Amino acid sequence: MIAPESNSDSQPRRVRPDRFQRLGVASLLVGAMLVLGCGREAKPPVTVAATPPVTTAFKAADCRSCHEEIFKSWSTSDHAQAHRVVDAKADADAFATPRVLSLHGVDYKLEWKDARPTFAEKRGTQAVDTYAAEFALGYKPLRQYIVPAGGGRYQAAELAFDPARKEFFNVFGDERRQLGEWGHWRGRGMNWNSMCAHCHLTDYRKNYDSTTDTYATTWREHGVACSQCHGDLPATHVDPKRKPATAPAPVTAADLKRAQETCAPCHARNELLTGRLVPGGSYNDHYRLTLPTEASVFYPDGQMKDEDFNYTSFLTSKMGGKAGVTCLDCHDPHTLKTKLPSDNNAICLQCHGPSPRNNAPIIDPVAHSHHGADSTGNRCVTCHMPTTVYMQRDPRHDHGFLKPDPLLTKELGIPNSCNRCHTDQTTEWAIARTDEWYGAKMQSRQRERARAVTAAQANAPEAAGKLLALIADEDIPAWRATLLQLTRGYTATEPRVLAAAREALQHADPLVRSAGAQVLGSVPSQTAALRPLLNDPTRLVRLDAAWPLSTELPPNSPARQELDAYLAVSADQPAGRMRIGQDLFNRGRAADAESHLRKAVEWDPNSPGILDALGVVLNEVGKTSEAAAMLWRAAQLSPTDAGAAFNAALAFAGARKLSDAEFALREALRRNPRHDRASYNLGLLLAQTGRPDEAIAALETAEKNAPNVADYPYARATIHWQRKERTAAIAAAQRALQIDPTHAEARALLNQR
């Protein structure tokens, strides 16, 4: 199951306000949704056939008589055993003998009692808390127990059982110890109904009631059974009197892509758009894929960092994103084992061997790896699919198939397979070996992407140019979408960003169209370009167009109904409530918006994105002091985010707390000395409080960091004019007009001569 560190994927995006004034809520909120080229005719949303074929809701046992071998292969797989009711025999290894243990400051007693696994825990001086589990989630390498919590709600307990070592452990280690945290095992981040069950059960329906905050969850079968992947077949398919099936049609590339998109939802870090995926449906109609845009989630080269599963890495790889390789080329869908072994490289040599496939280069493993034939270093997966352990006991292979690059370790702190294995050697040693063996091949697009992503995440001015240069010829759609999303912070300073986003709206891949819509949607003056996308063939793109256009959607229009349905899917999570609140505010329903955002903060008081969203709304409804406190709390929870401190500064200024505003502006500049808007606003504040020399210095810094913004020299001109420094004032005003010949204030100042 997914156990993310935070719900940062859904934090709101920020854009820079134009003046030192109250926060531009519309601008801030329009970009908040997350938060997943050839020209073509716009197509209407997919409609349901008027007379669908009669199907039957079959179970795995119904398939056995005709598919005995497949059934046997599946029945012992991780899919089949992904979820079950607790059972005295099956859980005997964990509970046959009572256990007493202490982990991370908590004392536990575990025993089988009243026909269920029972946990008694003692935390410090608190009273003993006893609870029992109803379900077991997972099979190997660990098993979690699912505990009822009232109102149809279930929670995934923090203690898990390792069946290989026959011991219990805490899946969080030393983290998430504080009761009340979103990610604590009793919090919404570990709610089974919302976070776990849809990938561990067949035909799962959450059935959440947002009015009562309760669940009436249903499912067809425990585990991932046949119909979860194959769907409901015609009733005649399971009729014992039917004629034997004819030979199946040959499997096409389109069939494999549809199959992969049925695997993807549970093997990806993503956001639900609809709540369920009909087998054979399009992934992008039901899920938003998390791309490697956030430093806390992926490494800048695309390697998995947080618990990201595999699909993002696979789509950003040359094989999955370009060559057409799918999951089923390597994995048996019923046993879940690889079709060929990896120890002797057979799984990779099916494409890279003497008879290559998919235009793959032929590779001699020994010559390529420079390691002995029987060594670990000669295995393709060791170098190109490094493992990371998640949930304390679960090692998973990265599926990005990246080349190990020790130079990126030295430059950016990205791990490399060489030093993962050779722990006794330095990074410099690994750089020397790779340079010696591979030479110029190491200077790759992988490096350039990683450097551009890092620059963008640091808000570096040069990042826009690097991103645009890569976007121009990026042929892997998932990377093109990633790079384009990262340009969002440069829409005000780099005109080519908007041009690239408009071009992306015509791209064949929905991930790229989605990224283009998100970039344009963050700029209010550009949202009209998104109206045609309300009829895009892919739901993901339609939603990304509908979000910034929400205020103009007719109440009963398909776009409004689809957007409302999407917002309801995650109403049981703080990020979902935040989005509902933002949408309501943008539609002029401030009181309702505030209520939803306060509920989101109640559910997750430590999310800077949610605090930021509530602070923005409070500021706009006139609760300026509370807004400033909320935004400053958000900034404190994001200690490296200069934009968060800047937003708090604006709110403090709006509340007339100028000393707090100055402190927050200086904190923004400490975090990012090149934050030109912070320098500009600091200059205005210093001038307002009678410190003109310091004000001029701050404005000069703003000009240096953003030489194409006319407001900066104009502001400096006004200070010089007030000090009767006419020559300096005229020069600064002329500089403003040189940048922007239409700058009326600068021209008016010059006309006073």
N, C-alpha and C positions, 0 to 999 in steps of 0.2 A: 504494500500500500504506500501511497505517497505520504510523507511526513515532512512537508516543507518547513524551512526555518522561519519563514514569514510569508505574509500575503502581499509582498511587495509588487508582484506582477500587476496588481490592480491599483497601485498608487497613482494619484493624478499627475498629469504632466503640467509643467509650468511654461509660460512664455513671458517675455519681459514686458512690463508696463511701459507706456510711452512717457509718463511724467511722474514726478514724485508726488503721488496723490493716493487716494484710496485704491485698493486692489482692483484690477480689471477682472471681475469675476467671470464675465462671459468668456473672456480669453482663456482664463485658467481652466474653466470647466469644460469648454468645448473639446479640449484635447485629452480628456481624462479617460476615454474608453480604451480598453486594451484588446488588462487589461491586461490576445493569432493571432516579343511584341508584334502582335498583328492586329490590325483593325478588325472589328467584327460587329455584327448587328447586335443591339441590345436585345436580350431575351427576357420575357416575363418570368417571375418566380415560378418554380415547378408547381404544378397543380396535381391533385389526386384524381385518378381515373374515376369516372362515374360509376362503373360496375367492376370493382376489383374482383379477381378470381377468388373462389372459396378456398381458404387455407385451413390448416389444422394446427393447433397449439401443441405440437408433439414434444415429448421429453426424450432424453438420451436412450432410455430403455426401449423406446419404440423403434429405434434405429438398429438395435443390436442384431435382430434376426437376419437382416440383409447385409449388414456391414460388420460382421463379427470381428474380423481382424483389426479393422480401424477402431472399433469399440474397445477392444482389448488394449490397443496401443494408447488410446486416449485415457482409459480408466485409471491408469497408474501415473498419469502426467500431473504436472503442477496445476494445469488448468482444472482438471477434474477434482483435484483436492484443494482448490483455492479457498474453499469455505465449507463449513459443515457445522452441524449441531454438536455440542460437546458430547463425548461418549466415554464411558468408564474404561472401556478396553482401549480405544484409540488414544486416550489421554493418560493411560496408566504410567507411561514413562515420566510424565510430569507430576502426577498427583497420587500415585498409588501409595506412596509413603509421605506423611506430612513433612514439610520442610520449614525450617526457621532460618532466615537469612537477613543480613543488613546490607543495603546498597545505597550509596550516596546519601547517607544520613537518615535513611528510612528503614525501620524494622518491619519485616513481613513474616507472617505465618501463612503457609499455603497448604491446603488440604482438600480432599474430595469430601464434600459434605452436602447432605440433602440432594443427592443426585446431580450436583454441579461442582465445578472447580470454584473454591472459595478463597478469597484473599482477605486477610486482616492486616492493616497497615497502621503503623504508629509513627507520626511525624513530630519529633521533638516533644513538646509538652502538650500537644493536642491529644484529644481522646482517640481511642482506637476506632478506625473506620473499617467496616466489614462490607464486602460486596461479592457477588457471585457472577460468573460468566455464563452466557447462553450459547455462544458460538466460538469456534476456533477459526481464525483467519490465517491462511497461508499454510504451507506444508514444509518446505525446506528453502533456505537454511535456517528459517526461524518460524515460529508460530506465535501469533498474538491472540489474546483472548478478548472477546467482545462483551461488554458489560451493559445491561439495561440501565437507563438513567431517568426514566419517567417520560410521559408524553410521547411515547413511541420512539424516543431518542435512545441511541446506543453509542457507547464510547469505546475506543480501542485502548486497552490498558497499557500503561507504560512498561510493565514487566512482560517480557517475551521469553519463550522457551527455545533453547538451542537443542534440537533432537540429536545432533551428532555428539555434542559434548555432555548432553544430559544435564544441562544447567539453565537456570534463569538468569536474565540480565536485563538491564534497563536500556531500552532502544534509544534513549536520548543521551546516555552517558551522564555528564555533569550539567547538561543544559536543561532548560525548561523546568526548573525546579520550583518556580513560584506559582502557587495556586492563583488563578485569575488571569494568567497569560493566555493569549489566544492559542498558543501551541502546547500548553500544558495538557496532559492526557484527559483532563476533564473539560478542557476548553473546546471551542468550536473548530479549532484546527485539527482536532483528533476525533471529530464527530463521524461515526461510522456511516450514518445515513448520507452524509454529504461528501465525505472524503474517501471512503473505502469501498462501499458496497457495490457501486455500479461496475467495478472491474472484477469483482469476486463472485458475482451472482449472475444468473441467467434471466433475461427479460425483467430487469430491475426497474421499479418505479418508485421514486422518492416520496411523492405525494405529501409535500410540505404545505401546511396551512400557516400563512404568514400572520393571520389575525390572532391565532391562539399560540403560535410558535410551537406547534406539535407536528408529528409525523404519523401517517398511516401507510407506511412503506409496505410494498408487496414485491414478490418475485416468483418465478416459475420453478427454478431449481437452484440448489446450492452448487457452487462452482461454476466454471465456464463450460457449459454443455453445448451440444450440437447446434441448437437453434440460435445460440448467441452469435455464432459466426455464419451459419447457413440460412438463417431466417426461417419463417414458417413456409413450408412447401405446400403445394396443392393437396387437397384432402385425398385425392386419388394416389398420391405418392406413398402413403402409408397403408393403403388398402391391400390386405393380404391376397385379394382375388385379382389384383391387377396383373397385367401381362409383364413378363420380364422386361427390364429396361433395355433400350437399344444402346449401342456403343456410345459413350459420351463424345461430344464434339471436342476437337483439339483445343487445348488451352492457349489463349491468345495473350499478348502483352497487356491488353485492356483488362482481361480477366485477372491477371496477376496484380495489376495496379488496384483493382477493386478489392482483391483479397488483402493486399497490404493496407489499404485504407480501413479495412475492418479490424486488422490487428492494431493499427496505430493508436486508437483512443486510449488503450490501457498501457501502451508502451511509449507514452509521450507525456511530457509536462504540458498541460494545456488548460484552457478554460472552456467550460461547457456553454454552448450556445443554445441548445434545445433540451438538454437533459437526457437524450438517448440517441443512439445511432442505429438506424435500420440497416441490417447487414446488406452489403452491396451498395450502400449510399456513399455520397461524397464526404470525406473527412471534413473538408472546409465548409460544409453545410451545417455541421454539428459541433465543431470545436475550433478554438483559436489556439494555434500552436505557439508555444513560448519560444521566441527566437533569441539568439545570443546577444542581446542588447544591454543587459544588466550585468555589471561587474560581479555582483554577489551570486549570480545564477550560473553563468558560463565564464570560462576563461576567454580572453580576447581572440584567441585563435579558433574558438568554437568547442574546445574540449569541455566535457561536463565537469562542473564544479559542485553545485548543489545536487540534490536528488532530482535529476532531470530525465531519467530513463533514456531511451535510445533514439526516438524518431527524429528529434531535432538534429542530433549529430548525423544521423543517417542521411537526412535530406540536405544537409550542408556538405556532405562528402561528394567527391567526384563520382563515386559509384552509385549512390542512391539519388543524388541530385542531378546527375548528368548522363551517366552511362545506361540507366534503366535497370540496374540491379534491384531486386526486391527481396523482402524477407524470405520468401519461399525459395529463392535460389540457394539459400544456405540452411534454412531450418525446416524440419518436418513439422507440419502444422498440427499433427495429432500427438506425436511423442514429445514435441518441442525440442528434440535433440538436433544437433547439426547433422546434415545428410552425409557429410564426409568428416573424417577426423581433422583436428587442427594441429595435433602434435607433430605430424609429418607434413604439414602444410597442404594437405590434399584439398581442403576446403577452399583455399585461396588459388591453388594451381588449376582448379577447374576453369578459371578464367585467365590466369597469368601463366599457365603452363605451355607446353609445346603446341597445343591446339587452342589458341586463345579465343575468348568470346568477348563480345561487346567492345571490340577494338582495344582490348586491354594489352598493355605491353607485356612481352614475354620476360619472365624474371627467373634467373637461377638463384635460388635462395642463398646458397653458400657464397657465391660471388657478390651478391647484393648485400648480404648482412655482414660479411667479413667475420663471421663466427663459425665455429666448427659445426659440422652437419648434425651432430646429436646434441648440441648445446641449446639451452633455453634461448639464447640470443639469436638462434637461427630460425626460431618460430615467428612467422609473420605476425601472429596475434600479440606476441610479447611486445614488439616494437610499435605496431600500428593500432592495437586495440588494448591499451593499458587498462588495468582494473583499478577501481576505486571502491572502497568498502563503505557501504551505507548502512544505516540502522545498526551499527556496531558489528554486524556479523555477515553482511550480505555483499560479497564482491561482485561488481558488474563491469563488463567490458564496455569501453567507449566505442561507439560505432561511427566515429568521424574518419577513421582510417588516415589520420594525419601523420606526417613524417615527424619523427623526433627532432626537435630543434633546440639544442642547448643554448644557442645565442638568445632565443626568446626567454629562456629562463634567466639569463643574466640581465637582459634589458627590462623585462616586464614581469618576472616572477612566475611565468607559466611553466608548469612541471614538464619534464621530458623523460622519455622511457629509458634513455641511457643511464641517467643518474638514479632513476627509480630502481634499476637493477644493480648498478655499480655504486652502491651507497658509500663505498670507501674512497671514491674518486671525486674530484672537484668539478664544478661546472666548466672551468677553463680546460680541464683535461678532455671533457666530452666535446667541447667546441673544437679543440684541436683534432680529435679523431674524426668527427663528421666533416670538417673542412678537408682533411687529408683524403678521406674516402670518397666524398661526393662533390667537393669543389663548388663550382658555380651553381650546381643544382640546388644548393641550400638557399640561394637567393631567390626565393619563390614568392608566388602570390600569397601563400599562407602567411609569410612574414609581413607583407604589405597590408594585408587585411588586419592582422593582429595589431600592427602599429596604428592604423587608422582608427580602429575600434577603441583602442586605449586613449588616443588623443581626443576622440569624441566624448568618451566617458569622463574625461578630465576637463571638458569644455574648452579645449585649446583652440585658439583662433584658426590655426592652420588645418584643423581637422576637416572643415568643410571641403577644402580643395582636395584633400586626400580621399575623402569619401566619394566625391563626385568623379574623380579620376577612375576609381575602381568600379563605380556603378556603370560607367560608360560602356565597359566591355565585360561585365560580370555575366557569366553564362550559367551559373547555378542559381535558380530562382530564390531559394531560401536565403542565400547570401545576399542577393540583390535586394530582397525585402529588408533584411537586417541592416544593411548599409544605408538604405533609404530612410528607414525609421530613425537612424542615428543622426540624420541631417536636420531633424525637427528643431533642434536648438539654434539653427543658423538661418531660419527663414527670414529674419529681420535684417541680417547683415550680408547674405549671399543670395542675390537674385536667381542664380542658376539652380538653387535648391527647388524653388517653386516650378521651374521649367522641368526639372527632372521628375518631380512628383506628378505634374500634368501628363508627361510622357508615359509614366508608369500606369496611368489609368487605362491605357490601351494594351497593356501586356497580356500575353496569353495565360500566365499563371495567376491564380487568385491571390496568392500570398503577396505578389508584387503590386497588384491592383489595390489590395488592402493597405499596404504600406503607403502607397501614393495618396489614398483617401485619408489616412491618418495625418500625414504631413499637411495636406491642404486643409483638412478639418481643424487644424490647430491655428489657422489664420482666418479670422472672421471674413475678411474681404475676399477669400478664395472659395468659400463654401458653395457658391452657386455652381461651380464646376462639377460638384458632386451629384447634382440632381439626376443626371442620366443613370448614375450607378444605383439608384433606388430600384431599377429593373435589371440589375446585373444577374446573371444566371447562378451566382454563388451567394449563399446567405451571409457569409463572413463579410464580403464586400458590401452587400446591401446594408448590413448593420453599421459598418464603418462610415457609410454615407449618411445613414439615417441619424446617427448620433449628433453631429453638428447641425443637422437640418431639423432637429426635433421640434423646434418652436414653430415650424411652418407645416408640420405634417397634419393633415385633417384627422379628426378623432377616430374615424372608422376606416381610414385608408389601410391598405395592406401593409405599407411601410410602418405606420404607427402600431398596428396590431403585432407585427413581427418584432418591433423594438420592445414593446411592452412584454411580450412573451419571453424574450431574451432576458429582460431585467428581472422577471419573476423567477427565473431558473435558479439564481443564486441569492434569493432573498433571505435565506437562512444563514448567510455568511456576512461578516462585516463589510467585506469589499462589495458584495452585492447590494447591501443597504446603502452604501456610500454612493454607488452609481444611481440608484433610484433617487436618492436625495439630490444629487447633482442635476439629474434630468428634470425633476420637479422644480428646482430653483430656476433653471434656464427657461422653464415654461411659465415663470411668474408665480409659482406657488411656494412662497418663501417659508410660510409656517409649516407646511407639510414637509418641505425639504429639511428644515431644521430638525424636525422630529425624527426623521429617518437617519440623519447624520448623527444625532445624539445617540440613537440606538446602536449605530455602528461603533461609535466610540465606547459605549458601555460594553459591547461585546469584545472589543479589542482596543484597550486604552493605550497600547504601546505602539500603534501603527502611525508613523509620521504622516503617511499619505492621507489617512482618514482624519487625523487631527488638522492637517492642513486644509482639507476640504471644508470641514466644519468651521474653521477659523475664517476662511474666505467668506462663507455665507453669513456668519455672525457680523463680520465687518460691513457687509453690504446692507444688512438690516439695521445697522446703527448701534450694535452692541460692541463698540469698538474696543473697550478695555478687555472684555472677555475674549474677543477675537484675537487681540494681540497676545494675550496669555496663551491661548490655544496654539497660535502659530509659533510662538517662541518654544513651547513644549515640543512641537513637531521638529523645530530646528535642533533642539537638544538631543532628540532621538536620532537625528541624522547628522552626526558630528563632522562629516566631511562635505555636506551639501551646502554650498554657498548660496544657492537659490532659496533654500528654506530660511536661512538667516536673513536674507534680503527681504523676503515676503514679510517676515516678522517685523523688520525695521519699518516697512511701509505702514503696517498696522499700528505700530507704536506712534508713528508720526501722526496718523489719522486720529489717534486718541490723545494727541497733544502731549505725549510722554517723550519729549525730545531727547532727554538724556538716555532713555532706554533705546530710542531709535538710533542714536549715535553709536551706542555700544553694539547693537545688532549689525549696523553697517560695517563697523570695524571688524566684527567677527566674520562677516561675509567676505571681507577682503583678506582676512587672515587665512580663511579657507581657500580662497581663490584670488590672489593679488591682481589677476587680469579681469576681474568682474567689473567691466566699465560702468554698468548702471549703478553699481554700489559706489564707485568713486564719484560719479556724477551727483548722486543724491547726497552723498556725504558732503560734497562741495556746496550744494545748496543749503544744507542744514548748517554748515559752518558759517556761511555767509549770513544766514538768518539769525544766528546767535552771536554775531559780532566778531568773527575771526576771519577776516578777509584774506589774510596771507595764507592761512591753512586752506581756505576755500579754493583759492587760485591754484595752489599746489595739487589739491585733489582733482580739480577739473582738468589740469594739465595731464594728470595721470590717466584720466578717462579718455582724453584726446589721443594720447599715445597708444592706448590699448584698442581704441576704435576710431581710427582717423577719418572715417567716412560718415560720422554722425554729426550733423550740423548743430544740433542743440548744445553740444559740449563747448565749442568755441563761443557760441552766442551767450551761454550762461557766464562764461568768463568775461566776455565783453561787457555785460551789465555790471559786473563787480568793478571792473576797471573804470567804467563810466561814473559809477557812484563815487569812486575815489578821485575823480577828476583826472584820471590817467588817460587822457584823450587819445594819445598816439597808440597805446596798447589796446584801448577799447576799439578803435577804428580797425586796427589790424586783425583783431579777433573777429569782429563782425564781418569783415571782408572774407576772412577764412570761412566763416559759416556760409556766406553766399557763394563762395567758390565751390563748396561741397553741394549746396542746395540753392540754386538761383531763385527758387520760389519762396525762400524763407522770409516771410513777411516781417517778422519781428526784427530780424537783423537789418533788413532794408530800412525799417522805420527808425532804428537807432542811428544809422548812417545819415538819414535825412535830417537829424537833429543838429548836425554840424553847423 
